Amino acid sequence: MGTRPRCTLAATVLDAPDARELAAFYGGLPDWPVREDQPDWVMLAPPEGGAGLSFQTEPHFVRPQWPSTPDRQQMIHLNTEVDDLPWAVAHARALGATLADLQPQEDVRVLLDPVGHPFCLFVRADGSGD
């Protein structure tokens, strides 16, 4: 069969009514720079390398539903490890996130980005940061 070709995850892509606006929000959370900026496509990348986040403008965007209901489901959410949960929640809210009404775990905070994608902030339970 031959040598297996390289396969590397480059980015997770989120749809939005305006790619640049949502990229500005997510770029502000971890302070990631823009790697690529086109009118309907923006890619953010961590300075240390690795997979990033991309955003594409979707003219027919429908706000995700969280928590899901039988007729509307959210398709993906991002988990972000932080060192200080209260600070990270306040930072995300200052950037435009809202705290979700349902908080199913004590040590995790579910927030909604400005267009409704849910994302979670958490501190590693063992405190090791690994």
N, C-alpha and C positions, 0 to 999 in steps of 0.2 A: 504494500500500500504506500510505502514511501514515508518520508519524514513529515511529521505533522507540522503544518504552518503555524506561525505565531498568532495568538489570539489574545488581545489585551483590551480590557474594558477601558474605554477612553473617557466616557462621561455618562451621566444620567441626564435625560432631557425632559424638561417640564414645559408643557404648553401653557400659553398665557395670552390674554388679549393684547398685551404689548410686551415683547421679549425684553426690551431694554429696561422697562420699569421693574419687572420682576427680577432681572439680573442685578439691578442696583440694590434691591432689597437683600438678596442672598449674598451678594458680594460684600455687603456690610456686616453680615453675621460673623464670618471668620476672617474678614478683611482679605479676601482673595482678589487678585488683579484680573482684569479682563484680558483674555488671550486672543479672542477674536470678536469683532463687533461689526455686524452687518445690520441693515435696516430691520430684518425680521429674524435675526439669529445672533445670539450672544453666547460666548463660551467663557466661563470662569475656570481658573486653574489654581490649585494650591501652589504657593511659591516653592515648596520643597519637592514638587513633582507629584505624579500620581493622577488618578482619575479625577475629573472635575465635574462641574455642573454646566449644562447648556440649557438655553431657553429659546423656544421658537414661538413666533406669533401665530396664533391659531384664530382666524376670523370667526369661527363657529364655537369658540371656547364656551364650555358649560362649567360653572363653578362646581367643584367636587362636593360630595356630601360626606360629612363625618360627624358622628359615626354613620356607617352605611345603613341604608334601609333596604327592604326587599326590592324596591324599584329603582334605587339610586345607590351606586357604590363608588367609593373613591378607589382609585387604581393603585396608588403608590404613596408611600410617605417616607420621609428622610429621618434618620436617627442621628443626632449630633451629640457626642460626648463633650461635656463641659467640666471645668474645675469648680465653678461656683454657680449653682443652679439659680438662686434668686437673682444674682447679677445678670446671668445670661437671659433669663426671662424678661427682666426689665430692659435690657439692651434690645432684644428682639421686638418688644412692644414699642420702644422708642423708634425703631425702624419701620413700624407699620403692622406688625403681627398683632393678632388678638388671641387671648387665652380661650381655648375651647371650653364649652360648658361642661363637657364630660371629661373628668380626669380619672382614668381607671387605675392608676398606680400612684402610690404615695411619693416615690422617688423619681418620677418622670413627669414632665410637664408637656402636655399636648397643646400646640399652638397652631393657628391658621395663618398662612402667609397672606399678603394683601389680596390675592385672588382666590383664596380658599383652600389651597393645598395644605393638608395637615403635615406637621413635622413635630418631632419629639426632641426635647432636650433632656439629658440625663447625666448624672454623675455615676461613675463606675462604683458599684456597691462595695467592692473590697478596698476602694480608695487608693489602689496601687497605680492607676493611670495606665496600666498595661492592657 
